Amino acid sequence: MRVTDLTDATWRKSSYSNPDGGACIEVADNLPSLVPVRDSKAPSRGALVFGADAWAAFVDGVKRHRR
């Protein structure tokens, strides 16, 4: 398993997160070619790190299949 240094990550709450504090995720989109994602309620538990292309494909798929 590779460890990614996220000390320079600038976290923001996803616009798709629940505004009532429920299911909330944070993303850091200031790292070239990487998109870390973490639970905003438990940030110390770490993050899942996706390649930028994989994350873009995921977001595109979600947008296309939203109803």
Secondary structure as GFF3:
##gff-version 3
##sequence-region A 1 67
A	DSSP	beta_strand	11	13	.	.	.	ID=ss1
A	DSSP	beta_strand	25	28	.	.	.	ID=ss2
A	DSSP	beta_strand	34	39	.	.	.	ID=ss3
A	DSSP	three_ten_helix	43	45	.	.	.	ID=ss4
A	DSSP	beta_strand	48	51	.	.	.	ID=ss5
A	DSSP	alpha_helix	52	65	.	.	.	ID=ss6
###
